[in-house]
Amino acid sequence: MITLLLVNVVMTIFLLLFTFLFEYIPTIKNWKIYLIIYVVLLVIAYILGGKIKNKIISFLYLLLASPFGIFYAVFTIAIPFLMLQVHLFLYLGLCFLIPTLLYRLYEFLGFTPITMQLQVYLTLSLTVICSIIFYKQIRYIVHTFSPARLKTSEKLKPYKIEELSNYLISENNIKFVVFVIYFIIIVIVNFYNFQDLSYYETEKIDKAVIQSFVTYIAFDRIISSLKQVEFKPSEMVKKLRQSINNKFDQLDNINK
């Protein structure tokens, strides 16, 4: 996650730099003439470099082509990181879509309206719970509709985006992302509340957000404890059946 954040920072810097250059170049006097000269020199250096093996000409070509090389390198490096972030946002978006659609269905069926704070609480709670319970199914949908075209794209195949995505969108990583998001939100909400302000429309909504986090913590503890429980229904049925059979065998021995 930290790596993704650092790459985002670097990509933002390069994007701002390229934006600045594109805005600055037209302000230069006779910039079109300079651009034509640059392109002509680049083409000449490329042609001569292919025909004449000379270190000076090769260096000149590399120097002239360096802006394109830097842009291509940055773009090539950024592709897997961008695709992973798209997958992560799609994943979280689908998790949020599930309770949203359930609420729309609730409204459509004409049930008793619920308050805004209850709607916020249920939406957030169900979103994070679905992100854990259905993470395999949601991840499958993300991969199926991925803009990276995981099954058909030959250009992106060397990146092994699906393998990287499976590693990123794992149960533990999703839990980590949820905790980070909640941590940031709660810090902001508490900051406003301690200033006798409300980050959202009312303090009740602030409370709904915090309570949804409490619910998620309880849910996470249940899931963690469930994995440690050594209870299998099939094994229990087997033991009960054996116990009953033992009793019948005892009764048969008494009757004999």
SULVENLIN-V363975 format. One record per residue. SS is DSSP state (H for helix, E for strand, - for the rest). PSI is psi in whole degrees, -180 to 180 (999 if undefined). BURIAL is I if it has 16 or more other C-alpha atoms within 10 Angstrom, else O. Layout:
ss->(SS	SS)
psi->(PSI	PSI)
burial->(BURIAL	BURIAL)
//
This chain:
ss->(-	H	H	H	H	H	H	H	H	H	H	H	H	H	H	H	H	H	H	H	H	H	H	H	H	-	-	-	-	-	H	H	H	H	H	H	H	H	H	H	H	H	H	H	H	H	H	H	H	H	H	-	-	-	H	H	H	H	H	H	H	H	H	H	H	H	H	H	H	H	H	H	H	H	H	H	H	H	H	H	H	H	H	H	H	H	H	H	H	H	H	H	H	H	H	H	H	H	H	H	H	H	H	H	H	H	H	H	-	-	-	-	-	-	-	H	H	H	H	H	H	H	H	H	H	H	H	H	H	H	H	H	H	-	H	H	H	H	H	H	H	H	H	H	-	-	-	-	-	-	-	-	-	-	-	-	H	H	H	-	H	H	H	H	H	H	H	H	-	-	H	H	H	H	H	H	H	H	H	H	H	H	H	H	H	H	H	H	H	H	H	H	H	-	-	-	-	-	-	-	-	-	H	H	H	H	H	H	H	H	H	H	H	H	H	H	H	H	H	H	H	H	H	H	H	H	H	H	-	-	-	-	H	H	H	H	H	H	H	H	H	H	H	H	H	H	H	H	H	H	H	H	H	H	H	-)
psi->(-41	-39	-43	-41	-44	-42	-39	-41	-47	-44	-38	-41	-47	-39	-43	-38	-48	-39	-42	-43	-44	-31	-29	-40	-46	-16	-12	137	133	37	-30	-37	-44	-37	-42	-43	-42	-46	-43	-46	-38	-43	-43	-45	-36	-45	-47	-37	-30	-24	-35	122	91	132	-37	-45	-41	-43	-41	-42	-45	-38	-46	-35	-2	-39	-41	-38	-42	-45	-44	-41	-45	-43	-42	-42	-34	-25	-55	-37	-41	-42	-40	-40	-38	-44	-43	-44	-38	-42	-51	-35	-41	-38	-39	-31	-33	-56	-29	-46	-38	-39	-40	-39	-40	-45	-41	-36	-6	26	172	128	147	159	162	-42	-36	-38	-44	-45	-49	-41	-49	-45	-47	-33	-51	-33	-43	-33	-24	-47	-43	28	-34	-45	-43	-39	-38	-42	-42	-45	-34	-41	20	138	-14	-9	67	-32	-18	-24	117	-32	-35	-5	-40	-25	-22	54	-39	-42	-43	-40	-40	-36	-39	-50	67	168	-45	-40	-38	-41	-43	-45	-43	-45	-40	-45	-46	-41	-47	-45	-45	-38	-45	-45	-45	-38	-45	-42	-38	-14	13	35	172	127	-43	-163	-43	166	-25	-37	-39	-44	-38	-39	-47	-41	-32	-35	-41	-42	-41	-39	-44	-42	-42	-39	-38	-46	-43	-42	-36	-36	-22	-14	127	62	122	121	-42	-39	-36	-43	-41	-43	-40	-42	-40	-38	-44	-41	-37	-39	-42	-39	-38	-42	-38	-38	-35	-41	-30	999)
burial->(O	O	O	O	O	O	I	I	O	O	I	O	O	O	O	O	O	O	O	O	O	O	O	O	O	O	O	O	O	O	O	O	O	O	O	O	O	O	O	O	O	I	O	O	I	I	O	O	I	O	O	O	O	O	O	O	I	I	O	I	I	I	O	I	I	O	O	O	O	O	O	O	O	O	O	O	O	I	O	I	I	I	I	I	I	I	I	I	O	I	I	I	O	I	I	I	O	O	I	I	O	O	I	O	O	O	O	O	O	O	O	O	O	O	O	O	I	O	I	I	I	I	I	I	I	I	I	I	I	I	I	I	O	O	I	O	O	I	I	O	O	I	I	O	O	I	O	I	O	I	O	O	O	O	O	O	O	O	O	O	I	I	O	O	I	I	O	I	I	O	I	O	O	I	I	O	I	I	I	O	O	I	O	O	I	I	O	O	I	I	O	I	O	O	O	O	O	I	I	O	O	O	I	O	I	I	I	I	I	I	I	I	I	O	I	I	O	O	I	I	O	O	O	O	O	O	O	O	O	O	O	O	O	O	O	O	O	O	O	O	O	O	O	O	O	O	O	O	O	O	O	O	O	O	O	O)
//
